Each structure stands twice: as structure tokens, then as C-alpha cells.
Amino acid sequence: MIFVKELLATLKKNKVNFYAGVPDSVLKNLSIYFNKLGKNKHIIAANEGSAVSLGIGHYLATKKIPCVYLQNSGLGNAINPIISIAHKKVYSIPLLLMIGWRGSYGQKDEPQHEAKGKITPSLLKLLGIKYCVLQKKKDLTKLNKLIKGAYKTKKIVACLIERNILKTDLKENISKKTKSSFLRKDFITELLKQISVNSKIISTTGYTSRELMQIRKEKKLFKGQDFYMVGGMGHASMVSLGFSMNSKKQTICLDGDGSILMHLGSLRTLGYLGNSNLKHILLNNNSHESVGGQPTTAKGIDFKKLSKTFGYKKYYKILKRENVKREIKNFLKSEGPSFLEVIISTGTLKNLSRPNNLIKIKKKFME
Ligand SMILES: Cc1ncc(C[n+]2csc(CCOP(=O)(O)OP(=O)(O)O)c2C)c(N)n1
């Protein structure tokens, strides 16, 4: 167990005072501190590659090592700027990567995390990144040494943090990020009632997929088939496009705002190439609810203009419970590619289970 305050003190001692990252449930207690910092000290990036790049820019301007935080599933996104810009053999820019280690050795986790967790240390070795594992307070000495070394060698260093290691006495204060009182589960329930038996749903990472699976079971709503994006956050739209271009079936992408922002360029590909069977839904709660409710930057985006300019044919919006039935009906009937923005409040079902028999899920989806 390590207190966040102790960890941050080690960083401060080494003049690490800028943080950029993508939120993660393992590092949730750090986010509580970060939320209090101004934008010159902390930035929630759209994806992990962007977080690394923000860190690189920060170093170029300040000569101080930035802390880039991420879940190990996001290491893939981060690798491009790490190896092609910051690496010792390229521009040699020192960074500290703080990595939430899902699927660490010996810890039971979801299939996608177990696969990534197992290779995380080898990936770091392959990238030539020295790292330490933080489990106890005394491990902070190793971190201290690594950062000091990074200043000298101009190399990237990292620390891996497993689940339930970081503690804090600060109280979580997750405020609602939208004015809506309508919940994700209410929308999903109505959608499942209205879709046809042949519909296919491709749903984004986190609570959306988990709730979709749970609601089907609890409410016995079995029309259509689902493909849960248990990982690959931000890629549900392109999986949907790839599927819909090769099938006549109605294809519904169920996306989140954090996920949509992670690879926003994909929306243009979808709007440009999508066929009439493709329907894209954004469940907008202006937050990364699945990993602790940290804010996204979705608030203020005019998704009507954005989807139109990206080539979607129709845009619908649900703000109030009263309009849900009617708007879902219109949306499902529309000639796609069409976009439906649903403003939801944070709040999720209790005791959510997780998709685990993934091969079975894939086979059923492909039937
Ligand atoms: C590449 C990658 N980075 C980070 C994560 C951790 N993660 C899982 S769900 C999630 C938040 C998703 O936010 P959003 O799409 O807005 O959906 P919400 O959680 O609000 O339902 C994050 C950051 C991940 N799974 N993959």
C-alpha cells in the first residue's frame, strides 16, 4: 500500500510537476488529486499517444520530466510517439510513465487484461524502458532513483502500479457532468425493445458493454446480437463500419464520449463511407464513468454540426426521457449513416458482471 501523497512527494522532489494521461480505475485515487490541479499542471488527453506527446512538448519547453499516466491497455496507443520521437535513439526525451497494471502476474482479471498484463513488463524491456513495480512505500526509493537517472541519461522510465495499491484519505467527489437525470440503462432498455431480431450492436468499452449484457439477461430482451468491445477503447465505430460495409444487417454502434474522442478521426471515415444500415449512438455523460467519473472534453461540442460536416446523413438528440421512444424509432428508421446523441447522467447498475466467454460471444454474433 502506498499513499498518493507519498508518491506525489517523490515526484515533486524530482521536479516532476506536470501530469498528462488517460484515466484508469487502478490510478483512480491519483485522479482525485489531479482534478484539483489547473490545466498547466494536469491534462486529461484524448488518448495515450496524445498524453505522451503532451509530455514531450512540456519537456521541450521546461526541461522538466513530465509524468504520463495510463492503463497498460493504452500502452499500444502510447508506443508510437514513445519509439518514434522520445526514444533514446531518436530525440532522447525523458518521460516518466506511470502505468496502471491490469492483469498483473497472479491477479485474476478479464481476458483482455490478462493478455496485456502478462506482456507489459516485456514490452517495456523491448522499448528499452527501465521500470520499477510500486507495491510498498519503500519502493518509492527505486522510483526516486529511476527519475534521477532519467534526468541524466535522457531516457524514458516507468513505474507499474497494481490494483488496490494506491490509497488516499481524500474523499471522492464525483459530481454529475451533465444536467440529465436519464441513465444509460434506461436508454439501453428502450433500444433493446425497439431493435429488430436481425440487428447487430457493437458496444464500447466499460459500463456500456457490461450494462448491455446485463440488461439483456435481467429483462430478457434478446432481439439482435452484441459484440462487446471489452478492450480497444475508441475502436467500436470502425469495427461497426467494417461490419456494416459487408452485411445488409442494421448495425448499431453504441459509443461513449471518452471513447469517441479517443479516435475522433474515425467519425469522418464513418460519415464518408458508411452505408444506410449504419447507426451510431453516442451516450454522452461528459465523463469516463467506467474508471471513476473523470471528465472528458465532450461538453460544448456541437455533435450536430460535427456529424453533419463529417458526412452523416441525419442527427438526432435525446435530452429528455419523454422523447426517448419517439427519437429511437425515428433514428432506427432513418437512412444512415446517422448519429444519435443521448445526454445521460452518470449512474450505473449494481453488481455488473463482465463479458468473459468471448469466443462464444463472437460466434453468436457471426451466426
Ligand atoms: C486504450 C485504453 N485506454 C484506457 C482504458 C481504460 N478505460 C476503460 S473504459 C474508460 C472510459 C470510457 O469512457 P466513455 O467512453 O465516456 O464511457 P463511460 O465510461 O462514461 O461509459 C477508460 C478510460 C482502456 N480500456 N483502453
The ligand as an SDF file (V2000), in Angstrom:
LIG
                    3D

 26 27  0  0  0  0  0  0  0  0999 V2000
   -6.7390    2.3280  -24.6440 C   0  0  0  0  0  0  0  0  0  0  0  0
   -7.4500    2.3600  -23.3450 C   0  0  0  0  0  0  0  0  0  0  0  0
   -7.2420    3.3780  -22.5100 N   0  0  0  0  0  0  0  0  0  0  0  0
   -7.8940    3.4320  -21.3190 C   0  0  0  0  0  0  0  0  0  0  0  0
   -8.7470    2.4360  -20.9470 C   0  0  0  0  0  0  0  0  0  0  0  0
   -9.4550    2.4650  -19.5990 C   0  0  0  0  0  0  0  0  0  0  0  0
  -10.8790    2.7700  -19.7750 N   0  0  0  0  0  0  0  0  0  0  0  0
  -11.8460    1.8250  -19.8280 C   0  0  0  0  0  0  0  0  0  0  0  0
  -13.3640    2.4420  -20.0010 S   0  0  0  0  0  0  0  0  0  0  0  0
  -12.7900    4.0220  -19.9730 C   0  0  0  0  0  0  0  0  0  0  0  0
  -13.7140    5.2070  -20.0120 C   0  0  0  0  0  0  0  0  0  0  0  0
  -14.6220    5.2270  -21.1880 C   0  0  0  0  0  0  0  0  0  0  0  0
  -15.2950    6.4590  -21.1980 O   0  0  0  0  0  0  0  0  0  0  0  0
  -16.6040    6.6680  -22.0690 P   0  0  0  0  0  0  0  0  0  0  0  0
  -16.3980    6.1270  -23.4300 O   0  0  0  0  0  0  0  0  0  0  0  0
  -17.0120    8.0880  -21.9730 O   0  0  0  0  0  0  0  0  0  0  0  0
  -17.6760    5.7270  -21.3770 O   0  0  0  0  0  0  0  0  0  0  0  0
  -18.2640    5.7170  -19.8690 P   0  0  0  0  0  0  0  0  0  0  0  0
  -17.2360    5.0740  -19.0320 O   0  0  0  0  0  0  0  0  0  0  0  0
  -18.5800    7.1120  -19.4700 O   0  0  0  0  0  0  0  0  0  0  0  0
  -19.4860    4.8610  -20.0020 O   0  0  0  0  0  0  0  0  0  0  0  0
  -11.3900    4.0520  -19.8530 C   0  0  0  0  0  0  0  0  0  0  0  0
  -10.5800    5.2770  -19.8230 C   0  0  0  0  0  0  0  0  0  0  0  0
   -8.9260    1.3680  -21.8520 C   0  0  0  0  0  0  0  0  0  0  0  0
   -9.7350    0.3500  -21.5960 N   0  0  0  0  0  0  0  0  0  0  0  0
   -8.2650    1.3560  -23.0210 N   0  0  0  0  0  0  0  0  0  0  0  0
  1  2  1  0
  2  3  1  0
  2 26  2  0
  3  4  2  0
  4  5  1  0
  5  6  1  0
  5 24  2  0
  6  7  1  0
  7  8  2  0
  7 22  1  0
  8  9  1  0
  9 10  1  0
 10 11  1  0
 10 22  2  0
 11 12  1  0
 12 13  1  0
 13 14  1  0
 14 15  2  0
 14 16  1  0
 14 17  1  0
 17 18  1  0
 18 19  2  0
 18 20  1  0
 18 21  1  0
 22 23  1  0
 24 25  1  0
 24 26  1  0
M  CHG  1   7   1
M  END
$$$$
